[in-house]
């Protein structure tokens, strides 16, 4: 069911992001926002997953290629790339432009439940009716884990290492302070 979970989540991300953008008076290109929403977690799937980079970059690279192959400009493709690559980085995407921020707004709504009051009850019901959330919290955590378990080093400095630590008691997080203190500089 990971496929269904990511599919419905990705569609909801697009819809939540568009609804929140509209509520904030932000005009967003719906086609670019759709690609950002639908591709944002593709790096968790077997088809698009690599082991040498963050899952966000896998999805961003796929979206960039798709948009360029379908006639979108370098700037439009780059904005969607940024939207996907940065969707797990709080605050930053919202300062880079509407097409960059819309995926983050959707992810924050669907995964974290942030600012649900900015979406009417009727809109929430309609979105969830079209794209249900059965056992979503457990399933999305499992999808995250399965998409990152074979590339644990790519989670350093992100909240993604929380997911690996939750599922794998043997996972050892890199410690940023320890890296600084034990690096090759002599002082």
C-alpha positions as CSV (number, residue, x, y, z in Angstrom):
1,X,0.0,0.0,0.0
2,X,3.0,2.3,0.0
3,X,2.2,3.2,-3.6
4,X,-1.4,4.2,-2.8
5,X,-0.2,6.1,0.3
6,X,2.3,8.2,-1.7
7,X,-0.1,8.7,-4.6
8,X,-2.9,10.1,-2.5
9,X,-0.5,12.0,-0.3
10,X,1.0,13.7,-3.3
11,X,-2.3,14.7,-4.8
12,X,-3.4,16.1,-1.4
13,X,-0.1,18.0,-1.2
14,X,-1.0,19.7,-4.5
15,X,-4.5,20.5,-3.4
16,X,-3.7,21.7,0.1
17,X,-0.9,23.8,-1.3
18,X,-3.2,25.4,-3.8
19,X,-5.9,26.0,-1.2
20,X,-3.5,27.6,1.2
21,X,-1.9,29.7,-1.5
22,X,-5.3,31.0,-2.5
23,X,-6.2,31.7,1.1
24,X,-3.0,33.8,1.4
25,X,-3.7,35.6,-1.8
26,X,-0.8,34.0,-3.6
27,X,-1.2,33.3,-7.4
28,X,0.4,30.0,-8.3
29,X,0.8,28.3,-11.7
30,X,-1.4,25.2,-11.2
31,X,0.5,23.0,-13.7
32,X,3.8,23.7,-12.0
33,X,2.3,23.2,-8.6
34,X,0.8,19.9,-9.7
35,X,4.1,18.6,-10.9
36,X,5.7,19.8,-7.6
37,X,3.1,18.0,-5.6
38,X,3.0,14.8,-7.6
39,X,6.8,14.5,-7.9
40,X,7.8,15.6,-4.5
41,X,8.1,12.1,-3.0
42,X,9.0,10.1,-6.1
43,X,12.5,9.7,-4.7
44,X,11.0,7.4,-2.1
45,X,9.8,5.0,-4.8
46,X,11.8,2.2,-6.3
47,X,11.7,3.5,-9.8
48,X,13.2,6.9,-9.0
49,X,15.2,6.1,-5.8
50,X,18.9,6.3,-5.9
51,X,21.2,5.5,-2.9
52,X,23.7,8.4,-3.3
53,X,21.6,11.4,-2.7
54,X,18.6,12.6,-0.7
55,X,15.2,11.4,-1.8
56,X,14.1,15.0,-2.3
57,X,16.8,15.5,-5.0
58,X,15.7,12.3,-6.7
59,X,12.2,13.6,-7.1
60,X,13.4,17.1,-8.0
61,X,15.6,15.7,-10.8
62,X,12.8,13.7,-12.2
63,X,10.4,16.7,-12.2
64,X,13.0,18.9,-13.8
65,X,13.6,16.5,-16.6
66,X,9.8,16.0,-17.1
67,X,9.1,19.7,-17.3
68,X,12.0,20.4,-19.7
69,X,10.9,17.5,-21.9
70,X,7.4,19.0,-22.0
71,X,8.4,22.5,-23.1
72,X,8.6,24.3,-19.8
73,X,11.3,26.9,-19.4
74,X,14.6,26.5,-17.5
75,X,13.3,28.9,-14.8
76,X,10.0,27.1,-14.4
77,X,11.7,23.7,-14.2
78,X,14.3,25.2,-11.7
79,X,11.5,26.6,-9.5
80,X,9.8,23.2,-9.3
81,X,13.2,21.5,-8.7
82,X,13.7,23.9,-5.8
83,X,10.1,23.2,-4.5
84,X,10.8,19.5,-4.3
85,X,14.4,19.6,-3.2
86,X,13.5,22.0,-0.3
87,X,10.1,20.7,0.7
88,X,11.5,19.2,3.9
89,X,13.3,22.4,4.8
90,X,11.0,24.6,6.9
91,X,10.5,28.3,6.0
92,X,13.1,28.6,3.1
93,X,10.8,27.6,0.2
94,X,8.1,30.1,1.3
95,X,10.6,32.9,0.7
96,X,11.6,31.8,-2.8
97,X,8.4,32.3,-4.8
98,X,4.9,30.9,-5.1
99,X,5.8,27.8,-7.2
100,X,8.6,27.0,-4.8
101,X,6.5,27.4,-1.7
102,X,3.3,25.6,-2.7
103,X,4.6,22.1,-2.2
104,X,5.9,23.0,1.3
105,X,2.5,24.4,2.2
106,X,0.9,21.2,1.1
107,X,3.4,18.9,2.9
108,X,3.1,20.9,6.1
109,X,-0.7,20.5,5.9
110,X,-0.8,16.8,5.0
111,X,2.0,15.4,7.1
112,X,2.2,17.9,10.0
113,X,-1.3,19.2,10.2
114,X,-0.1,22.8,10.2
115,X,-2.6,25.7,9.7
116,X,-5.6,23.4,9.0
117,X,-7.8,26.4,10.0
118,X,-6.8,28.0,6.7
119,X,-8.8,25.4,4.8
120,X,-12.5,25.2,5.1
121,X,-14.2,22.1,6.5
122,X,-15.9,21.6,3.2
123,X,-12.6,21.8,1.3
124,X,-11.0,19.4,3.7
125,X,-13.9,16.9,3.4
126,X,-13.8,17.1,-0.4
127,X,-10.0,16.6,-0.7
128,X,-10.0,13.6,1.8
129,X,-13.1,12.1,0.0
130,X,-11.2,12.2,-3.3
131,X,-7.8,11.2,-1.7
132,X,-8.4,9.3,1.5
133,X,-6.0,9.1,4.4
134,X,-6.5,5.6,5.9
135,X,-4.0,5.0,8.6
136,X,-1.9,7.7,7.0
137,X,0.4,8.6,9.8
138,X,1.7,5.0,10.1
139,X,1.8,4.4,6.4
140,X,3.6,7.6,5.5
141,X,6.2,7.0,8.1
142,X,6.7,3.5,6.7
143,X,7.0,4.9,3.2
144,X,9.6,7.4,4.4
145,X,11.6,4.6,6.1
146,X,11.5,2.3,3.1
147,X,12.6,5.1,0.8
148,X,15.6,6.1,3.0
149,X,16.7,2.9,4.8
150,X,19.2,2.0,2.1
151,X,20.8,5.5,2.1
152,X,21.1,6.5,5.7
153,X,23.9,9.0,5.2
154,X,21.7,11.2,3.1
155,X,19.5,12.0,6.1
156,X,22.2,13.9,8.0
157,X,21.1,17.4,8.9
158,X,17.4,16.7,8.2
159,X,14.4,15.5,10.1
160,X,14.6,12.3,7.9
161,X,17.1,10.9,10.4
162,X,14.3,10.9,13.0
163,X,12.4,8.4,10.7
164,X,15.4,6.1,10.5
165,X,16.0,6.2,14.2
166,X,12.3,5.4,14.9
167,X,12.3,2.3,12.8
168,X,15.9,1.1,13.2
169,X,17.3,1.0,16.7
170,X,20.8,0.3,15.4
171,X,20.8,3.5,13.3
172,X,23.4,6.0,14.6
173,X,22.8,9.6,13.8
174,X,25.7,11.7,12.8
175,X,26.3,14.4,15.4
176,X,27.0,17.8,13.9
177,X,28.7,19.1,17.0
178,X,30.9,16.0,17.2
179,X,31.8,16.4,13.5
180,X,33.0,20.0,14.2
181,X,34.9,19.1,17.3
182,X,36.7,16.1,15.8
183,X,37.5,17.4,12.3
184,X,41.0,17.7,10.9
185,X,41.5,21.4,11.9
186,X,44.1,21.5,14.7
187,X,42.5,24.0,17.0
